Amino acid sequence: MGPIIGINAALEFELVNRNTLSTEYTLGVERGGGVPVIIPLLGSMDVARDLLGALDGLLVTGGPDLDPVHFGEAPHQKLGKIAPERDLVELTMTRLALERGVPVLGICRGIQVLNVAAGGTLIQDIPAQTKGFIKHYQDAPRWYGTHDIKSRPGRFTDFMGVKELRVNSFHHQAVKDVAPGFVVTAEAPDGIIEVIESTEHPFAIGLQFHPECMWSRDPVFERPFRALVEAAAAYRSRAGGRR
């Protein structure tokens, strides 16, 4: 069996309490050689800790805004919907993954969770808090890239195999102060941070764009999933083949 990758589900409270997750995430992990396991809302952080112990890797997915209380700020007027229960589960599991050396890939909200879990902060609203920004919430199809990013030397550039990439964009928040032990390895033309990665952890990388929406059209976007699965396989091997 391939490495087991836990994927955080989203939460919907509008009509009924339920966990949801796009199949693009699970199929992306499967195409990368991993075994996807959906992580639902958990009421006990002890269960979250136990579950992380059964995983070889963690994929933190997109979703609503992160409560700024977690990085020491009051809510900006443009702060959107938040999901406190989801924040708690994802921050807890991400912090534990960083402590234990479990590979982590954060996508969109996931890069923000990763940065905050490691001690960084966020721009709560790009249009209100930055100048000269480009459009970061596109009206184009989700699979279509609307702006370029340029990468710097690092693991992201290594596994993507390119220095420039055209990506999609569905966010109004972004990384502001990069967490200790992390570096920026790709930016948009306006300076908004698109990729961060740990310099201390074997594999902890956050992407502001959504490769899960793009891999079915362009195989280059399968590479983040393959990189996560490869890192998870190495983690399993280091852990002594516990499966």
Secondary structure, DSSP 8 states (H G I E B T S, - for coil): ---EEEEE-EEE-SSS-EEE--HHHHHHHHHTT-EEEEE---S-HHHHHHHHHT-SEEEE---SB--GGGGT----TT---B-HHHHHHHHHHHHHHHHHT--EEEETHHHHHHHHHTT--EES-HHHH-SS----B--S-TTS--EEEEE-SSHHHHHH--SEEEE--B-S-EE-S--TTEEEEEE-TTS-EEEEEESSSSSEEEESS-GGGTTTT-GGGGHHHHHHHHHHHHHHHHTT---
